Amino acid sequence: MNYVSFSLLYIRRCAVCYYELFNVINYLPVPNSSRSSSIILRTLNLVGETKTRSGFISYTQDMNLGFVIGVLGVLILSHAAYSTIQYRGLLKITEEEFSGPPLNVVLELIVGLALCMWAALTFPGKFLSIHPDSDENRAVSLPDNTDFMIFNHRGRLFPPEITMKF
Amino acid sequence: MGSPEKRSKDVVMRDIPTFSAENLQKNLKVIQNSRTFLSIIAGVLAGIIGFTGLTGFVFYFVVMLITSVGLIAKAGFSADLYFDSWNRVLFDGFLGGLMSFVLFWTYPF
């Protein structure tokens, strides 16, 4: 077969391989650092967070609700802005001064402000505790290089400094 | 342990406070995002209502105070659990949001 068709076949085969590899890799759990973790860690699935390799963290329901409410608040505010602009145009026709937006716009603004405030406090995420010994900061993931760690040294004879929580 | 934390040896004489720096940075990012978003919303609001001059800045500080109260309520009225000092919760993103506020206050309207 000639050179062009062979190279095309080779490219297509590489592309299929990379595509399948990409699909497989995206569903493996992510190791904790850029160095690859051991196979034992992966099979035991000891990695803490659930992230795909592209870095997309699964949103909680609270953040989704905050996002929807934020979008709703922004929509209400933009509607209020549009009606205010129309009102100002009307005032320009009748040559009066703009003292303040009409009452329904003020109501819309208050509602929009309340919704946006609620969304701004919930959407960016929850506060994480910074104490190292709180319940949600438990170290449930082992370090990466457990292949080279030795555990039967003489440290096992000392009393443990921290109380281990299981 | 797996998560990156500030290590400290607990010497009997001095006790250096330890906290998880990664979580502290995440919390600071949360506050900053909240404040930036709300300063933009405050700017749009000030432009719609038609504040001019000092009234607008007063409005901005009012909105920032309300966000401070909201953030403190979100942190459960105890800054020790999530931050290392109260100043961070109260005064972190004030001046940074001021620029966004003025931009959205004057530009569309």
Interface residues (C-beta under 8 A of the other chain):
Chain A: N32 G48 G70 G73 V74 L77 A80 A81 T84 F98 G100 P101 V105 V106 L109 L113 C116 M117 A119 A120 L121 F123 P124 G125 K126 F127 L128 S129 I130 H131 P132 S134 N137 A139 V140 S141 L142 P143
Chain B: M1 G2 S3 E5 T18 F19 S20 N23 L24 K26 N27 K29 V30 N33 S34 F37 L38 I41 V44 L45 G47 I48 I49 G50 I66 T67 G70 L71 K74 A75 L81 Y82 F83 D84 P108
